Amino acid sequence: MFELRNFLDRSFLISVRESFIALLPFILVNSLLSLVIALLSSWIPEWQTTAFFYGLTFFSVQLAKIFPLLALISLSFHFAKYLQLSAIVVCSISFSILLALHVPTTEEVLSIDYVDVVLGDPRVVLLPILTAYLLRILV
């Protein structure tokens, strides 16, 4: 029992570590974009009216918005790998549960804000972990 518990504790920490290490390139790209935008805006204020500025800003904002989805995919993949489960199954179940938690009512209009609400949910980080462990128990 102790050996199984030790393995699960170690695999949990390794999975979390590797998941967020895999997300580092996205964090670095977004940070560098923000730095470039801020530096150029302070050095060349008229640059803020160019199409390139708007495109770069839009890309940076959209990258930041999809980061929770990338975290869900990364956590699902790494927890599935260390628990010997199918990564596609864990990811799809986690994403389905996330969508099921945010089913719009008839009064709500499905809009682009819906995507922001779903991806802004803090449960995005917990769902793949819980899904992987529950699926491991059921398998």
N, C-alpha and C positions, 0 to 999 in steps of 0.2 A: 504494500500500500504506500509506504514511504517513497519507494523508488518511482512509482507511477506519479505521485504528487510532485516529486522533485522534477520529473521530466516535464509535467504540465506547466509548472512554474517557470522552468527554463525556456520551454518552447514559447510561452506567452511573451516573455521579455524579448526573446530573439525576434519573434514575429512583429512586435510593435517597433522594435529598433529598425529592422530591415524595411518595414513599411514606410517609415518616415525618412529613412536614408534614400529610398527610391524616389521620394517626392522632393528631395533637395534640388535637383535641376530646375524644377518648376518654380521653387521658391527663389532660387538665384536669378533666374531669368526675369521674374516679376520684380525683384528688388533692383536689378540693374536697369530695367526699363523705368522704374520710378525714379531712380537716381539720375538717369539721363534726362528725363522730362524735367525734374526739379532744377538740375544744373543749367540746362539750356534756357529754361524759363527765367532764371535769375540773371543769366548773362546776356541773353538776347530776348527781351520781352516781346518784341514784335513777332517772334517765332510762334507765339501762341495763337496766331491767326492763320497759320498755314494748315493745309490739309494733312501734311505729314504729322504735325503735332496731334491733330484730332485722331488720326489713325493709330498712332502709337499709344495715346491715352486710352482709346477704345480697346485696343488689344490688351493693355495692362489690366483694365477693369474686368474684361471678360475672362482673362486668365485667373484673376482673383476670385471671380464668381464660380468657376468650375472646380476650384481647388477642393471643396468638400466632396465632390463626386470622384475626383482623383484619389482622395484619401479613402473613400469607401472601396474603390476598386483595389487599391494597393493593400489595404488591410484584409480584404476578402481573399486576395491572392496569397498573401503570406501566411495567414492563419490556416487556409486550406492546405497549403504546402506542408506546414509543420504538423498538421493533424491528419495527414494522408486522406484528404478529401478532394473532390473535384472543385477547382477554382471557379469554373463557370457556374456550377450549381450554387456555391456559397455567394458569389457575386450577384447572381440573378435573384436569389431568394432575398438577400439583403436589400437590393434595390426595389424589389416588389413590396417588401414590408414597408420601406420608406414611403413609397407611393401610396400604399394602402393607409398609412397613418395620416395622409393629407388628401383624402378624397374630398373634392369640393362639394358643397351642398348645392341644392338647386338654386338658391339665391345668389351664390357666388358665380361670377363669370370667369371662365378659364382664360387667363391672360399670361403675359410674360412675367408678371409679378408672382404668379404661382410657382414658377421655376425658382425664383429667388427665395420664396418661402420654404420650398421643399429642400433646397440645397443649403439654406441657412439654418436648418434644424440641427441642434447639437447632438441629437441621437444618431447622426450620420456616422460618428466615430464608434459608437457602441453597437450598432446593429450588426456589422460584420463579425465582431467578436462573439456576440451572443448567438448569432446564427451558426457560426462554425462550431462552437462548443455544443449547442443543442443538436445540431446535425450529427456530430460525432457520437453523442449519447444515443441518438436514435438509430444510427448505423450499427 
